[in-house]
Amino acid sequence: MPTHAQAVILGLLQGATELFPVSSVGHGVLLPSLLHWTLNQASPAFLPFLVVLHLGTALGLLLYFLADWIEAFRHLRILWLLIVGTVPAGIIGLVLNKALSHLFATPAVAGVFLLVNGVMLFLGDRRRAQAGAGKALGELRASQAFWVGIWQATALIPGISRSGVSLVAGLRQGLREDEAARFAFLLATPVIGGAGLLEVPKLLHAHGGPGVLSTAALGGVVAGLAAVASTAILMRYFKQREVQALRPFAIYCWVAGAVGLVLLGLGL
């Protein structure tokens, strides 16, 4: 398990990069190896630890979008879209959880898929620029929300950004940038919550003791605070920038993935 200092660093990284479309999991898998931390990423507790950080992020998102959630329960159409968008990730996550869990101990995989994530963001941005003005979330059809949910499930692979694929999928379904971001961020809460129910009990089962849980909880609190700050920044960003909004993140993913792979290959 990480130390308290490492938990704080990973929490900050998770909370910031979960919403930025650059894959928080990819960063969380790469960073310990690049910094040569004495951390066993193949441990049964590592993935549940990352999920606790995600739960902190989800709580921060819930607080930030509390008014939106209240509105969703008042006007059931958006709530229905969120349910439909959550179902694919929930089903695919349950079916493929064991098959994909070993990837979290393979930093090179995260580096490769960060490059793939950059390509996805670049192409999604280019297609959106050609499509013109988009529509509001309330205009989305249930079938389109389901398609966004399917794409969201690809973020089970380290290096693929959940918010990034959800953003691109929302843009491809005709949403404007700020509404695609809003839908992606709202979808995060139920998806991360479901993962928490599945993975967090494994944390105590694997290692037991209050120290393990307190370290993970510390990272989760830091992740939640970082998530609130990054969400505020990104929502303003997507409202103000209507063209090539994702391109800077695509370039970052290419650089981060390439540098990570080079350093891993050189053993630095």
N, C-alpha and C positions, 0 to 999 in steps of 0.2 A: 504493500500500500504506500501511497505517497506520504511524505512528511507534511506537516502543517503548512510550511512555506511553499512546497510544491502544489499542495491543494489550492492555496490562494492564487498561485500563478495560473494553474489550469482552470480555476474558476473564472478569473478575469478573461482568459482566452476563450473559454466556452461562452460566457455571457455576451462577449462582444461579437464573436464570429458565428454564433448560432443565427443571428439575424442578418449580419452581412453575408452575402451569398458566396462565401469562400470555404465552407465546410468546417464547422467547429470540430467534428469528430476527426477529420483528416489532420487538423492541427494538433489535436489532443493525442493522436497516435504517433505523429512524427516528432513532436517536440521532445518527449523524454529520451528518445534515441539520439537526437541531434545534440542534446545537452548532456548526454552520458549519465543520466540519472540511474541510480541503482534501483530500478523499478521493474518488476517482473510483469510485463504486459501480457504474458500468457496466463497469468494467474486468474483463477475463476472469479476473483473479486474486482479485476480491473474494469471489465465492461459494466458491472453494476455500479462501480464508483463513477464512471462517466455518466451513467444514467441519473445518478443523484445530482450531478452538476446540471444536467438537462432539466431536472425537476425544479431546481432553483430558477433556471431560466423561464420555465413554464409559469411559475408563480409570479415572476416579474411581469411576464406578458399578460397574465390574467389581471393583475392590478392596473397595468397601463391601459388595457382594452376593456376595463370593467364596464364602462358605459356602453360599449359596443355589444358586450355579452347581454347586458340588461335589455338593450334594444332588440337583440336577436330573439330573446324569449318573449318579447312583446309582439314582434312581427315574425311569425314562424317561418317565413320563406327563407331568410338568411340562416336560421337555425337548421332548417332542412338541408340547405346547401352545405353547411359545415358537417352535418352527419354523413351525408353522401360522400363528401370529400375525405372523410376520416376512414370510412369502411375499407377501402383497398389497402391502405397502409397497415391497418390493424390485422387484416387477414393474411397478407403477404408476410408481415413481420412474424406472426405466429408460426406460419408454415416453414419459413426459411431461417428462423432465428438461429438454430443450431448450426445449420450449414454455413452461415455467414459469420458466426461469432469468432472463428479463428483468424479472420482478416484483421481484427483489432490488435493482433499481436504481430502484424506484418507491416512495418512502416513503409516499405517500398510500394505496397499496394496503395497506400494513402497518397504517396507522391505521384504515382501514375494517374490516379483518378482525379487528383487536383488538376492535372493537365487536361483531362477529359472534361472536367467541370468548367474550365476556362473556355474550351471550344463550345460547349453548350451555351454558356452565357453570351459569347460573342455572336453565335448564330441566332440566338433568340433575340438579341438586341437588334441585329440587322433586319430580321424579319419584321420586328415591331415597327421599326422606322419606316419600312415600306408600306405598312398597313394603315397608317394614319391614326386619327383619334380613336380612343377606345370607349368602352361603356362602363357603367357602374356595376357594382357587385350584385345589386338586386335584379339586374337584367340577365344574369347568368342562368342558363338552364341546368337542371339536375344532371343531365348526361355530361355536360361540360365540367361540372364540379367533380363528377366521378373520374373523369379523365385527368384532372389536376391531381386527384388522390392517387391514381395509378403512378403518375410520374413522381409524386412525392415519395413513394415507396422505394424508389431507386436509391434514396439517401441512406438505405441500410448499408450501402457500401462506403467505407471510409474514403473521404476525398470528394464525394458527391454531396453538394450542399442541399439540405432539405429546403431551406428558404429559397435557394437559387432555382432548383428544379420547379418548385411551386410557383415562383415568380414567372419563369419562362413559360410554364404550362398555362398560367393565367393569362399572360400576354397573348399566347397563341389562340386562346379561346376568346380574344377580343376585349379583355379588360384593359383599362388604362393603367399606367404605371402605379399610381398611388393606390388604386383599388386592388390591383394584383398583389401588391405588397401587403395591404390590409388583410386580404384573404389568406395569403401565405402565413402571416403572423398569427392570425386567429386559429388556423388549422394546427399550429404548433402545440397549443395547450392540450387538446384531447389526445393527440398522437403521443406526446411526451408523457402525459399522465398514464396512458395505457402501457407504455414501455416501463414506466416506474413500477407499476403493479406487478409486472412480469419479472423484472430484474433486481429490484432493491432487496427483496427477501433473500436473494442469493448472497448478498453482501455479508449479512450476519451468519448465514449458514456456512459460508466459506471460511470465515476467520473468527467470527464471534467477538464478543467483548465490546464495551462501550467506546473504546478508543477509536476503533475503526469507523464506527458510525459518526462520532463527533468530528473526525477529520473530514469525512465526506460531507457532513452537514456544513462545516465551515466553507468548503469549496462551493457548496450549493448556494449559500447566502451571498457570497461574493459574486457568483454567476448571476444571481437574480438582480443584484444592484447594477451590474454591468449591462445586463439585458435591457433594463429600463432606459439607461442612458443611450445605448446603441439604437434602440427602437425609436426614441425621440429624434435622434439624428437622422435615421434612415427615412422616417415618414416625412420629415421636412425635405429631405433630399429628393425623394420621388415625386413630391408635389411640385417642386421647383424645376426639376430637370425632366423634360419630356422626350429628349432624343439622346441616344447612346448612353442611357443611364446605367447599363450593366457593363459597358465596355471597360471602364477602369478596374472593375472586379475581375473580369476575364483576364486582363493583363497581369493582375496581381497573382491569380491562380497559376498562370503559366510560369511566372518567375518563382513563386514559392515551391511549386512542384518540381521544377527543373533544379533549383538550388538544393532542395531536399534530397533528390535522387543523386545528384553529384556528390554531396557530402556523405551520404550513406555509402555510395560506391567507393569513395576514397577512404572510408573509415575514419573520417574526421569528426 
